[in-house]
Amino acid sequence: MSFSVRWIRLTLVVLAVVFATAAYGIRAVMDGPIEQYSGAALSGAIVYAIVLFIRPSITPWIAGVIAVAYCWFIEFAQLTPIPATIFQHSWFAGQLVGAQFDLVDVTWYPIGILLFVAAHWYLRTRSRSRAEASVR
């Protein structure tokens, strides 16, 4: 594993912790739509960070599709009784699978993810341009 991959993974862990802290912080001080929308968007960003942690070389669009698919899978699974049962047995596991379906979340996951797809694409393009310029 190269230094750059280690650095990327460390950065992604830090970002995931920052996103989770922000989501819980917003939840603690706000109520209503901002709490809900930001929570879904930040959750999507956390999933995107996890996808990049697992596979740092993945393209932004593929990482985005995987993150959205995972978020939607979890959200639509909440239409079954399984996540609610998990939530009753473990608070932590319940935070991962949720307990109640919300169609608004289905919209906000991709919004949070799209911001990071754009940032990932920009950084990836910029680093390639620098690498090509240094070869010349």
TIRO-2110 file (N, C-alpha, C; in Angstrom, 1 decimal):
// TIRO-2110
0.8, -1.2, 0.0, N, 1, A
0.0, 0.0, 0.0, CA, 1, A
0.9, 1.2, 0.0, C, 1, A
0.7, 2.1, -0.9, N, 2, A
1.5, 3.3, -1.0, CA, 2, A
1.1, 4.3, 0.0, C, 2, A
2.0, 5.3, 0.2, N, 3, A
1.8, 6.4, 1.2, CA, 3, A
0.5, 7.1, 0.8, C, 3, A
0.3, 7.4, -0.5, N, 4, A
-0.8, 8.2, -0.9, CA, 4, A
-2.1, 7.4, -0.6, C, 4, A
-2.2, 6.1, -0.8, N, 5, A
-3.4, 5.4, -0.4, CA, 5, A
-3.7, 5.5, 1.1, C, 5, A
-2.6, 5.3, 1.9, N, 6, A
-2.8, 5.4, 3.3, CA, 6, A
-3.3, 6.8, 3.7, C, 6, A
-2.7, 7.8, 3.1, N, 7, A
-3.1, 9.2, 3.3, CA, 7, A
-4.6, 9.4, 3.0, C, 7, A
-5.0, 8.9, 1.8, N, 8, A
-6.4, 9.0, 1.4, CA, 8, A
-7.3, 8.3, 2.4, C, 8, A
-6.9, 7.1, 2.8, N, 9, A
-7.8, 6.4, 3.7, CA, 9, A
-7.9, 7.1, 5.1, C, 9, A
-6.8, 7.6, 5.6, N, 10, A
-6.8, 8.3, 6.8, CA, 10, A
-7.7, 9.6, 6.7, C, 10, A
-7.6, 10.3, 5.6, N, 11, A
-8.4, 11.5, 5.4, CA, 11, A
-9.9, 11.1, 5.3, C, 11, A
-10.2, 10.0, 4.7, N, 12, A
-11.6, 9.5, 4.6, CA, 12, A
-12.2, 9.1, 5.9, C, 12, A
-11.4, 8.5, 6.8, N, 13, A
-11.8, 8.2, 8.1, CA, 13, A
-12.1, 9.5, 8.9, C, 13, A
-11.2, 10.4, 8.8, N, 14, A
-11.5, 11.7, 9.5, CA, 14, A
-12.7, 12.4, 8.9, C, 14, A
-12.9, 12.4, 7.6, N, 15, A
-14.1, 13.0, 7.0, CA, 15, A
-15.4, 12.3, 7.5, C, 15, A
-15.3, 11.0, 7.5, N, 16, A
-16.5, 10.3, 8.0, CA, 16, A
-16.9, 10.6, 9.4, C, 16, A
-15.9, 10.8, 10.3, N, 17, A
-16.1, 11.1, 11.6, CA, 17, A
-16.6, 12.6, 11.7, C, 17, A
-16.1, 13.5, 10.9, N, 18, A
-16.6, 14.9, 10.9, CA, 18, A
-18.0, 14.9, 10.4, C, 18, A
-18.4, 14.1, 9.3, N, 19, A
-19.7, 14.1, 8.8, CA, 19, A
-20.7, 13.6, 9.9, C, 19, A
-20.3, 12.5, 10.6, N, 20, A
-21.2, 11.9, 11.6, CA, 20, A
-21.3, 12.9, 12.7, C, 20, A
-20.2, 13.6, 13.2, N, 21, A
-20.3, 14.5, 14.2, CA, 21, A
-21.2, 15.7, 13.8, C, 21, A
-21.1, 16.2, 12.6, N, 22, A
-21.9, 17.2, 12.1, CA, 22, A
-23.4, 16.8, 12.1, C, 22, A
-23.7, 15.6, 11.6, N, 23, A
-25.1, 15.1, 11.6, CA, 23, A
-25.7, 15.1, 13.0, C, 23, A
-24.9, 14.5, 13.9, N, 24, A
-25.5, 14.4, 15.3, CA, 24, A
-25.5, 15.8, 16.0, C, 24, A
-24.6, 16.7, 15.6, N, 25, A
-24.6, 18.0, 16.2, CA, 25, A
-25.8, 18.8, 15.7, C, 25, A
-26.1, 18.7, 14.4, N, 26, A
-27.3, 19.3, 13.8, CA, 26, A
-28.5, 18.8, 14.5, C, 26, A
-28.6, 17.5, 14.6, N, 27, A
-29.7, 16.8, 15.2, CA, 27, A
-29.9, 17.3, 16.7, C, 27, A
-28.8, 17.5, 17.4, N, 28, A
-28.9, 17.9, 18.8, CA, 28, A
-29.5, 19.4, 19.0, C, 28, A
-29.2, 20.2, 18.0, N, 29, A
-29.5, 21.6, 18.2, CA, 29, A
-30.7, 22.1, 17.3, C, 29, A
-31.1, 21.3, 16.3, N, 30, A
-32.1, 21.8, 15.4, CA, 30, A
-33.2, 20.7, 15.4, C, 30, A
-34.4, 21.1, 14.9, N, 31, A
-35.5, 20.2, 14.7, CA, 31, A
-36.2, 20.7, 13.4, C, 31, A
-36.7, 19.7, 12.7, N, 32, A
-37.4, 20.0, 11.5, CA, 32, A
-36.7, 19.6, 10.2, C, 32, A
-37.0, 20.3, 9.1, N, 33, A
-36.5, 19.9, 7.8, CA, 33, A
-34.9, 20.0, 7.7, C, 33, A
-34.3, 21.0, 8.3, N, 34, A
-32.9, 21.1, 8.2, CA, 34, A
-32.2, 19.9, 8.9, C, 34, A
-32.7, 19.5, 10.0, N, 35, A
-32.2, 18.3, 10.7, CA, 35, A
-32.3, 17.1, 9.8, C, 35, A
-33.5, 16.9, 9.2, N, 36, A
-33.7, 15.7, 8.4, CA, 36, A
-32.9, 15.8, 7.1, C, 36, A
-33.0, 16.9, 6.4, N, 37, A
-32.3, 16.9, 5.1, CA, 37, A
-30.8, 16.8, 5.2, C, 37, A
-30.2, 17.5, 6.2, N, 38, A
-28.8, 17.5, 6.4, CA, 38, A
-28.3, 16.1, 6.9, C, 38, A
-29.2, 15.4, 7.7, N, 39, A
-28.8, 14.1, 8.2, CA, 39, A
-28.7, 13.1, 7.0, C, 39, A
-29.7, 13.2, 6.1, N, 40, A
-29.7, 12.3, 5.0, CA, 40, A
-28.5, 12.6, 4.0, C, 40, A
-28.3, 13.9, 3.8, N, 41, A
-27.1, 14.2, 2.9, CA, 41, A
-25.8, 13.8, 3.5, C, 41, A
-25.6, 14.1, 4.8, N, 42, A
-24.4, 13.7, 5.5, CA, 42, A
-24.2, 12.2, 5.5, C, 42, A
-25.3, 11.5, 5.7, N, 43, A
-25.3, 10.0, 5.7, CA, 43, A
-24.8, 9.5, 4.4, C, 43, A
-25.3, 10.1, 3.3, N, 44, A
-24.8, 9.7, 2.0, CA, 44, A
-23.4, 10.0, 1.8, C, 44, A
-22.9, 11.1, 2.3, N, 45, A
-21.5, 11.5, 2.2, CA, 45, A
-20.6, 10.5, 3.0, C, 45, A
-21.1, 10.0, 4.1, N, 46, A
-20.4, 9.0, 4.9, CA, 46, A
-20.2, 7.7, 4.1, C, 46, A
-21.3, 7.3, 3.5, N, 47, A
-21.3, 6.1, 2.7, CA, 47, A
-20.3, 6.3, 1.5, C, 47, A
-20.3, 7.4, 0.9, N, 48, A
-19.3, 7.7, -0.2, CA, 48, A
-17.9, 7.6, 0.3, C, 48, A
-17.7, 8.2, 1.5, N, 49, A
-16.3, 8.1, 2.1, CA, 49, A
-15.9, 6.6, 2.4, C, 49, A
-16.9, 5.8, 2.8, N, 50, A
-16.6, 4.4, 3.1, CA, 50, A
-16.3, 3.7, 1.8, C, 50, A
-17.0, 4.0, 0.7, N, 51, A
-16.7, 3.4, -0.6, CA, 51, A
-15.3, 3.7, -1.0, C, 51, A
-14.9, 5.0, -0.9, N, 52, A
-13.6, 5.4, -1.3, CA, 52, A
-12.5, 4.8, -0.3, C, 52, A
-12.9, 4.6, 0.9, N, 53, A
-11.9, 3.9, 1.9, CA, 53, A
-11.7, 2.5, 1.4, C, 53, A
-12.7, 1.8, 1.0, N, 54, A
-12.6, 0.4, 0.6, CA, 54, A
-11.8, 0.3, -0.7, C, 54, A
-12.1, 1.2, -1.6, N, 55, A
-11.5, 1.2, -3.0, CA, 55, A
-11.0, 2.6, -3.4, C, 55, A
-9.9, 3.1, -2.9, N, 56, A
-9.4, 4.4, -3.2, CA, 56, A
-9.3, 4.8, -4.7, C, 56, A
-9.0, 3.8, -5.5, N, 57, A
-8.8, 4.0, -6.9, CA, 57, A
-10.1, 4.1, -7.8, C, 57, A
-11.3, 3.9, -7.1, N, 58, A
-12.5, 3.9, -7.9, CA, 58, A
-12.8, 5.2, -8.5, C, 58, A
-13.5, 5.2, -9.6, N, 59, A
-13.9, 6.5, -10.3, CA, 59, A
-15.0, 7.2, -9.5, C, 59, A
-15.1, 8.5, -9.6, N, 60, A
-16.1, 9.2, -8.8, CA, 60, A
-17.5, 8.7, -9.1, C, 60, A
-17.8, 8.5, -10.4, N, 61, A
-19.2, 8.2, -10.8, CA, 61, A
-19.6, 6.8, -10.3, C, 61, A
-18.7, 5.9, -10.4, N, 62, A
-19.0, 4.5, -9.9, CA, 62, A
-19.1, 4.5, -8.4, C, 62, A
-18.2, 5.3, -7.7, N, 63, A
-18.4, 5.4, -6.2, CA, 63, A
-19.7, 6.0, -5.9, C, 63, A
-20.1, 7.0, -6.6, N, 64, A
-21.4, 7.7, -6.4, CA, 64, A
-22.6, 6.8, -6.6, C, 64, A
-22.5, 6.0, -7.7, N, 65, A
-23.6, 5.0, -7.9, CA, 65, A
-23.7, 4.0, -6.8, C, 65, A
-22.6, 3.5, -6.4, N, 66, A
-22.5, 2.5, -5.3, CA, 66, A
-23.1, 3.1, -4.0, C, 66, A
-22.7, 4.3, -3.7, N, 67, A
-23.1, 4.9, -2.5, CA, 67, A
-24.6, 5.2, -2.5, C, 67, A
-25.2, 5.7, -3.6, N, 68, A
-26.6, 6.0, -3.7, CA, 68, A
-27.4, 4.6, -3.7, C, 68, A
-26.9, 3.6, -4.4, N, 69, A
-27.6, 2.3, -4.4, CA, 69, A
-27.6, 1.8, -2.9, C, 69, A
-26.5, 1.9, -2.2, N, 70, A
-26.5, 1.4, -0.8, CA, 70, A
-27.5, 2.1, 0.0, C, 70, A
-27.5, 3.5, 0.0, N, 71, A
-28.4, 4.3, 0.8, CA, 71, A
-29.8, 4.0, 0.4, C, 71, A
-30.1, 3.9, -0.8, N, 72, A
-31.5, 3.5, -1.2, CA, 72, A
-31.9, 2.1, -0.8, C, 72, A
-31.0, 1.2, -0.8, N, 73, A
-31.3, -0.2, -0.4, CA, 73, A
-31.6, -0.1, 1.1, C, 73, A
-30.8, 0.6, 1.9, N, 74, A
-31.1, 0.7, 3.3, CA, 74, A
-32.4, 1.4, 3.6, C, 74, A
-32.7, 2.4, 2.9, N, 75, A
-33.9, 3.2, 3.1, CA, 75, A
-35.1, 2.4, 2.7, C, 75, A
-35.1, 1.7, 1.6, N, 76, A
-36.3, 0.9, 1.2, CA, 76, A
-36.4, -0.4, 2.0, C, 76, A
-35.3, -0.9, 2.6, N, 77, A
-35.4, -2.0, 3.5, CA, 77, A
-36.2, -1.6, 4.8, C, 77, A
-36.3, -0.3, 5.0, N, 78, A
-37.0, 0.2, 6.2, CA, 78, A
-38.5, 0.0, 6.0, C, 78, A
-38.9, -0.4, 4.8, N, 79, A
-40.3, -0.7, 4.6, CA, 79, A
-40.7, -2.1, 5.1, C, 79, A
-39.7, -2.8, 5.5, N, 80, A
-39.9, -4.1, 6.1, CA, 80, A
-39.7, -4.0, 7.6, C, 80, A
-40.1, -5.0, 8.4, N, 81, A
-39.9, -4.9, 9.9, CA, 81, A
-38.5, -5.1, 10.4, C, 81, A
-37.6, -5.6, 9.5, N, 82, A
-36.3, -6.0, 9.9, CA, 82, A
-35.5, -4.9, 10.6, C, 82, A
-35.3, -3.7, 9.9, N, 83, A
-34.6, -2.6, 10.6, CA, 83, A
-35.1, -2.2, 11.9, C, 83, A
-36.4, -2.1, 12.0, N, 84, A
-37.0, -1.7, 13.3, CA, 84, A
-36.7, -2.7, 14.4, C, 84, A
-36.7, -4.0, 14.1, N, 85, A
-36.3, -5.0, 15.0, CA, 85, A
-34.9, -4.9, 15.4, C, 85, A
-34.0, -4.6, 14.4, N, 86, A
-32.6, -4.4, 14.7, CA, 86, A
-32.4, -3.2, 15.7, C, 86, A
-33.1, -2.1, 15.4, N, 87, A
-33.1, -0.9, 16.2, CA, 87, A
-33.4, -1.2, 17.6, C, 87, A
-34.4, -2.0, 17.9, N, 88, A
-34.9, -2.4, 19.2, CA, 88, A
-33.8, -3.1, 20.0, C, 88, A
-32.9, -3.9, 19.3, N, 89, A
-31.9, -4.7, 20.0, CA, 89, A
-30.6, -4.0, 20.1, C, 89, A
-30.3, -3.0, 19.3, N, 90, A
-29.0, -2.3, 19.4, CA, 90, A
-29.1, -0.9, 18.8, C, 90, A
-28.8, 0.1, 19.7, N, 91, A
-28.9, 1.5, 19.3, CA, 91, A
-27.9, 1.7, 18.1, C, 91, A
-26.7, 1.2, 18.3, N, 92, A
-25.7, 1.4, 17.3, CA, 92, A
-26.1, 0.8, 15.9, C, 92, A
-26.5, -0.4, 15.9, N, 93, A
-26.9, -1.1, 14.7, CA, 93, A
-28.1, -0.3, 14.1, C, 93, A
-29.0, 0.2, 15.0, N, 94, A
-30.1, 0.9, 14.5, CA, 94, A
-29.7, 2.2, 13.8, C, 94, A
-28.6, 2.8, 14.3, N, 95, A
-28.1, 4.0, 13.6, CA, 95, A
-27.7, 3.7, 12.2, C, 95, A
-27.2, 2.5, 12.0, N, 96, A
-26.7, 2.1, 10.6, CA, 96, A
-27.8, 1.7, 9.7, C, 96, A
-28.9, 1.2, 10.2, N, 97, A
-30.0, 0.7, 9.3, CA, 97, A
-31.3, 1.6, 9.4, C, 97, A
-31.4, 2.5, 10.4, N, 98, A
-32.6, 3.3, 10.5, CA, 98, A
-33.7, 2.5, 11.0, C, 98, A
-34.9, 3.1, 11.1, N, 99, A
-36.0, 2.4, 11.6, CA, 99, A
-37.3, 2.7, 10.8, C, 99, A
-37.3, 3.8, 10.1, N, 100, A
-38.5, 4.3, 9.5, CA, 100, A
-38.3, 4.8, 8.1, C, 100, A
-39.0, 4.3, 7.1, N, 101, A
-38.8, 4.8, 5.7, CA, 101, A
-39.3, 6.3, 5.6, C, 101, A
-38.5, 7.0, 4.8, N, 102, A
-38.9, 8.4, 4.6, CA, 102, A
-38.5, 8.7, 3.1, C, 102, A
-39.5, 9.0, 2.3, N, 103, A
-39.2, 9.3, 0.9, CA, 103, A
-38.3, 10.5, 0.7, C, 103, A
-38.4, 11.5, 1.6, N, 104, A
-37.5, 12.7, 1.5, CA, 104, A
-36.0, 12.3, 1.5, C, 104, A
-35.7, 11.3, 2.4, N, 105, A
-34.3, 10.8, 2.4, CA, 105, A
-33.8, 10.3, 1.1, C, 105, A
-34.7, 9.6, 0.4, N, 106, A
-34.4, 9.1, -0.9, CA, 106, A
-33.8, 10.1, -1.9, C, 106, A
-34.4, 11.3, -1.7, N, 107, A
-33.9, 12.5, -2.5, CA, 107, A
-32.6, 13.1, -2.0, C, 107, A
-32.5, 13.2, -0.7, N, 108, A
-31.4, 13.9, -0.1, CA, 108, A
-30.1, 13.1, -0.1, C, 108, A
-30.1, 11.8, -0.1, N, 109, A
-28.9, 11.0, -0.2, CA, 109, A
-28.1, 11.3, -1.4, C, 109, A
-28.7, 11.3, -2.6, N, 110, A
-27.9, 11.7, -3.8, CA, 110, A
-27.4, 13.1, -3.8, C, 110, A
-28.1, 14.0, -3.2, N, 111, A
-27.6, 15.4, -3.1, CA, 111, A
-26.3, 15.5, -2.3, C, 111, A
-26.3, 14.8, -1.2, N, 112, A
-25.1, 14.8, -0.4, CA, 112, A
-23.9, 14.1, -1.1, C, 112, A
-24.3, 13.0, -1.8, N, 113, A
-23.3, 12.2, -2.5, CA, 113, A
-22.7, 13.0, -3.7, C, 113, A
-23.6, 13.7, -4.4, N, 114, A
-23.2, 14.4, -5.6, CA, 114, A
-22.2, 15.5, -5.3, C, 114, A
-22.3, 16.1, -4.2, N, 115, A
-21.3, 17.1, -3.8, CA, 115, A
-19.9, 16.5, -3.7, C, 115, A
-19.8, 15.3, -3.2, N, 116, A
-18.5, 14.6, -3.1, CA, 116, A
-18.1, 13.9, -4.3, C, 116, A
-19.0, 13.6, -5.2, N, 117, A
-18.6, 13.1, -6.5, CA, 117, A
-17.9, 14.2, -7.3, C, 117, A
-18.5, 15.4, -7.2, N, 118, A
-17.9, 16.6, -7.9, CA, 118, A
-16.5, 16.9, -7.3, C, 118, A
-16.4, 16.9, -6.0, N, 119, A
-15.1, 17.2, -5.4, CA, 119, A
-14.1, 16.1, -5.7, C, 119, A
-14.5, 14.9, -5.7, N, 120, A
-13.6, 13.8, -6.0, CA, 120, A
-13.1, 13.9, -7.4, C, 120, A
-14.1, 14.1, -8.3, N, 121, A
-13.7, 14.3, -9.7, CA, 121, A
-12.7, 15.4, -9.9, C, 121, A
-13.0, 16.6, -9.3, N, 122, A
-12.1, 17.7, -9.4, CA, 122, A
-10.7, 17.4, -8.9, C, 122, A
-10.6, 16.8, -7.7, N, 123, A
-9.3, 16.5, -7.2, CA, 123, A
-8.6, 15.4, -8.0, C, 123, A
-9.3, 14.5, -8.5, N, 124, A
-8.7, 13.4, -9.3, CA, 124, A
-8.2, 14.0, -10.6, C, 124, A
-8.9, 14.9, -11.3, N, 125, A
-8.5, 15.5, -12.5, CA, 125, A
-7.3, 16.4, -12.3, C, 125, A
-7.4, 17.1, -11.2, N, 126, A
-6.3, 18.1, -10.9, CA, 126, A
-5.0, 17.3, -10.6, C, 126, A
-5.1, 16.2, -9.9, N, 127, A
-3.8, 15.4, -9.6, CA, 127, A
-3.3, 14.8, -10.8, C, 127, A
-4.2, 14.4, -11.8, N, 128, A
-3.7, 13.8, -13.0, CA, 128, A
-3.0, 14.9, -13.9, C, 128, A
-3.5, 16.1, -13.9, N, 129, A
-2.9, 17.2, -14.6, CA, 129, A
-1.6, 17.5, -14.1, C, 129, A
-1.4, 17.5, -12.8, N, 130, A
-0.1, 17.8, -12.1, CA, 130, A
0.9, 16.7, -12.5, C, 130, A
0.4, 15.4, -12.4, N, 131, A
1.3, 14.3, -12.7, CA, 131, A
1.8, 14.4, -14.2, C, 131, A
0.9, 14.7, -15.1, N, 132, A
1.3, 14.9, -16.5, CA, 132, A
2.2, 16.0, -16.7, C, 132, A
2.0, 17.1, -16.0, N, 133, A
2.9, 18.3, -16.1, CA, 133, A
4.3, 18.0, -15.6, C, 133, A
4.4, 17.2, -14.5, N, 134, A
5.7, 16.9, -14.0, CA, 134, A
6.5, 15.9, -14.8, C, 134, A
5.8, 15.1, -15.7, N, 135, A
6.4, 14.2, -16.6, CA, 135, A
7.1, 15.0, -17.7, C, 135, A
6.4, 16.0, -18.1, N, 136, A
6.9, 16.8, -19.3, CA, 136, A
8.2, 17.5, -19.0, C, 136, A
END
